[in-house]
Amino acid sequence: MNDPISHKLFERAQALIPGGVNSPVRAFRAVGGDPVFIARAEGAYVYGANGAQYTDYVGSWGPMILGHTHPEVIKAIVAAAANGTSYGAPTELEVRFAEKLTQLYPSIEMVRAVSSGTEATMSAIRAARGFTGRDVTVKFEGCYHGHADFLLVKAGSGLATLGVPDSAGVPSSTAGHTSTLAYNDRAALRELFAARGDQIAAVIVEPVVGNMGCVPPVPGFLEEIVALCQKHGAVSIFDEVMTGCRVALGGMQQRTGLTPDMTCLGKIIGGGLPLAAYGGKRAIMQQVAPLGPVYQAGTLSGNPVAVSAGLATLERLDAGAYEKLEHLASRLEQGLLAALARTKTSGHVQRVGSMLTLFFNDGSPVRDWADAKKSDTERFGRWHRAMITRGQYFPPSQFEAAFVSIAHTEADIDATVRAAEEAMLERA
Ligand SMILES: Cc1ncc(COP(=O)(O)O)c(C=O)c1O
């Protein structure tokens, strides 16, 4: 199934780039085989270096909600680039961008643009620490918040064990400031606050997890995070880098009506260019330099080309777009469930809006990392390889969410479901 062109490129890449890729999951190690090298993309499709067409459910890991090369987005990028690609000075575009984000996310009273989701979460937590004068960050196992040292931590089992680094190169003293709990475990969260509430600076959460596969919050979980933070003077942070403008224009906070203290955004708000943001309560954001003592900066922050791509994308996301996404993603979900049933394959599909995951498991719902881990990753790998040969480009890991864009059509979804059913029957 490996195409010779991608194979040759991968060999050249591996000689010079760690694992041949600039971000690990792209290497296809979780599913086997060579990664497909992409030459171009348009609408719902990406095209391999060998010219093959794939229906794309990766969407650059989330940003491409309009599909690839949307004409209005490309026009905005070209027009902005013609005026200069970076000034390192303030622009009207950044003011418009801040106005747009604060309008879409009423919980955000002040906002700072950065260049990646990692920078957004790292900076939000620094601001929360500066604001509270406390050190401890609470996160949930299976949630990914970028690769800052203190967020690459997964605790051992049990309540609030001291953090153990998940990556070499993270000092244990840094990891020691992070407590990790099971996602959706309200009781554990309550116990942690009861024991250490006065040390907790922030609780950061993916309000729908995308990074262990799509895992929604149980009713009351997000509410409890916000309420406990408020009670104990800690900062609640919704990491909506993935869910922001994805599950609704105003993210999961719009769907739940919740008001977190801070929010991190990325992916869609940059329209496929490197742009992210963090923001929240004015009193917290006033801690950020040059207003306050929490330092955070960036040469390319608020880059005019990226902001133009982001604004052009956001302007096209209206109620009709979300209705279409819901319709198409629901069709994909129903189709995959029917394919599982017809092929007598055991598995489970979880979906929130246009993000979804097909878990190859015993059919039970996945509520946390312990559940997700029970999935048959070898089976997923086999299915994924069979999908690639059928021109279907799904995220190359069981523990990722697939994304539908408004460029997909019902015919695309139906073809994907037919391919998925065939792929479920493939044994090798
Ligand atoms: C929820 C979440 N937060 C943060 C990040 C990090 O964003 P970036 O890869 O832009 O640094 C990601 C990336 O996938 C993410 O899904």
The ligand as a Gaussian input file, in Angstrom:
#p B3LYP/6-31G(d) Opt

LIG

0 1
 C       -6.744000      21.104000      22.871000
 C       -5.397000      21.498000      22.347000
 N       -4.681000      22.408000      23.014000
 C       -3.474000      22.814000      22.587000
 C       -2.925000      22.290000      21.441000
 C       -1.574000      22.746000      20.985000
 O       -1.717000      23.535000      19.847000
 P       -0.482000      23.707000      18.830000
 O       -0.269000      22.388000      18.175000
 O       -0.968000      24.785000      17.897000
 O        0.693000      24.154000      19.642000
 C       -3.634000      21.328000      20.720000
 C       -3.049000      20.736000      19.495000
 O       -3.528000      19.798000      18.931000
 C       -4.906000      20.930000      21.174000
 O       -5.629000      20.012000      20.522000

